[in-house]
Amino acid sequence: MAVAAVAAVVASSACAAPAADTTTELQIGGMVCDSCSQALTAALQQLEGVHEVHVDHVSGKAVIRHDPARCARTQLVAAVTRLGYSVAAP
């Protein structure tokens, strides 16, 4: 019985997002194709504290779920601008 209870706790916590996470949306300029989206996704995923990234070149938006204590918005913007793209002010 105790093993089943531990397994249930592990399973439920493995899928849950940390409570401190926030979602940041960036409006990115200069993306023209799917390769742009892929390059930005890879760069943002490398940042410490980033848990999920969705970049859409059609809308020009990136949605990033991250721990703001480990990765601030300024770090997200810096990762984007290092690749040569622009980010609109919030």
C-alpha beads as a LAMMPS data file, in Angstrom:
LAMMPS data file: protein, C-alpha beads

90 atoms
89 bonds

1 atom types
1 bond types

-500.0 500.0 xlo xhi
-500.0 500.0 ylo yhi
-500.0 500.0 zlo zhi

Masses

1 110.0

Atoms # bond

1 1 1 0.000 0.000 0.000
2 1 1 2.797 2.465 0.868
3 1 1 4.543 1.774 -2.457
4 1 1 1.386 2.636 -4.372
5 1 1 1.018 5.896 -2.425
6 1 1 4.621 6.892 -3.150
7 1 1 4.201 6.038 -6.833
8 1 1 1.088 8.223 -7.022
9 1 1 2.887 11.186 -5.450
10 1 1 5.860 10.812 -7.795
11 1 1 3.603 10.514 -10.848
12 1 1 1.556 13.578 -9.941
13 1 1 4.572 15.756 -9.150
14 1 1 6.498 14.721 -12.260
15 1 1 3.906 16.325 -14.552
16 1 1 3.118 19.403 -12.491
17 1 1 4.845 22.689 -13.256
18 1 1 6.762 24.290 -10.402
19 1 1 4.592 26.818 -8.571
20 1 1 7.094 29.635 -9.183
21 1 1 6.871 29.398 -12.983
22 1 1 5.605 32.284 -15.061
23 1 1 4.808 32.631 -18.746
24 1 1 6.447 35.386 -20.762
25 1 1 5.351 36.320 -24.265
26 1 1 7.802 38.074 -26.566
27 1 1 6.905 39.789 -29.838
28 1 1 9.912 39.040 -32.054
29 1 1 10.838 40.903 -35.211
30 1 1 12.800 39.485 -38.111
31 1 1 11.524 35.901 -38.201
32 1 1 10.718 34.817 -41.749
33 1 1 10.635 31.016 -41.717
34 1 1 10.439 27.865 -39.646
35 1 1 14.231 27.746 -39.367
36 1 1 14.055 31.056 -37.494
37 1 1 11.542 29.539 -35.072
38 1 1 13.710 26.471 -34.561
39 1 1 16.870 28.496 -33.911
40 1 1 15.098 30.688 -31.359
41 1 1 13.482 27.698 -29.674
42 1 1 16.857 25.988 -29.303
43 1 1 18.519 29.133 -27.918
44 1 1 15.753 29.804 -25.390
45 1 1 15.595 26.176 -24.242
46 1 1 19.291 26.358 -23.327
47 1 1 18.674 28.995 -20.658
48 1 1 18.651 27.834 -17.052
49 1 1 15.148 27.952 -15.618
50 1 1 13.338 27.679 -18.961
51 1 1 10.876 24.789 -18.983
52 1 1 8.872 25.186 -22.179
53 1 1 9.201 27.252 -25.368
54 1 1 6.815 27.803 -28.281
55 1 1 7.958 30.070 -31.134
56 1 1 5.740 30.864 -34.130
57 1 1 7.331 32.718 -37.043
58 1 1 3.932 33.499 -38.612
59 1 1 2.653 35.468 -35.596
60 1 1 6.142 36.555 -34.542
61 1 1 5.499 35.402 -30.997
62 1 1 7.471 33.363 -28.527
63 1 1 5.778 32.018 -25.410
64 1 1 8.196 30.865 -22.726
65 1 1 7.332 29.123 -19.448
66 1 1 10.165 29.707 -17.003
67 1 1 11.180 30.247 -13.395
68 1 1 11.645 34.027 -13.120
69 1 1 14.018 33.587 -10.177
70 1 1 16.406 31.641 -12.421
71 1 1 15.744 33.319 -15.779
72 1 1 14.534 36.912 -16.023
73 1 1 12.805 38.491 -19.021
74 1 1 16.024 40.393 -19.771
75 1 1 17.846 37.094 -20.229
76 1 1 15.167 35.859 -22.627
77 1 1 15.428 39.078 -24.639
78 1 1 19.230 38.864 -24.677
79 1 1 19.105 35.311 -26.064
80 1 1 16.815 36.482 -28.878
81 1 1 18.853 39.571 -29.757
82 1 1 22.120 37.573 -29.769
83 1 1 20.683 35.705 -32.763
84 1 1 19.981 38.977 -34.581
85 1 1 16.238 39.295 -33.956
86 1 1 14.476 42.211 -32.283
87 1 1 12.043 42.160 -29.378
88 1 1 9.236 44.699 -28.967
89 1 1 8.980 46.473 -25.620
90 1 1 6.431 44.911 -23.242

Bonds

1 1 1 2
2 1 2 3
3 1 3 4
4 1 4 5
5 1 5 6
6 1 6 7
7 1 7 8
8 1 8 9
9 1 9 10
10 1 10 11
11 1 11 12
12 1 12 13
13 1 13 14
14 1 14 15
15 1 15 16
16 1 16 17
17 1 17 18
18 1 18 19
19 1 19 20
20 1 20 21
21 1 21 22
22 1 22 23
23 1 23 24
24 1 24 25
25 1 25 26
26 1 26 27
27 1 27 28
28 1 28 29
29 1 29 30
30 1 30 31
31 1 31 32
32 1 32 33
33 1 33 34
34 1 34 35
35 1 35 36
36 1 36 37
37 1 37 38
38 1 38 39
39 1 39 40
40 1 40 41
41 1 41 42
42 1 42 43
43 1 43 44
44 1 44 45
45 1 45 46
46 1 46 47
47 1 47 48
48 1 48 49
49 1 49 50
50 1 50 51
51 1 51 52
52 1 52 53
53 1 53 54
54 1 54 55
55 1 55 56
56 1 56 57
57 1 57 58
58 1 58 59
59 1 59 60
60 1 60 61
61 1 61 62
62 1 62 63
63 1 63 64
64 1 64 65
65 1 65 66
66 1 66 67
67 1 67 68
68 1 68 69
69 1 69 70
70 1 70 71
71 1 71 72
72 1 72 73
73 1 73 74
74 1 74 75
75 1 75 76
76 1 76 77
77 1 77 78
78 1 78 79
79 1 79 80
80 1 80 81
81 1 81 82
82 1 82 83
83 1 83 84
84 1 84 85
85 1 85 86
86 1 86 87
87 1 87 88
88 1 88 89
89 1 89 90
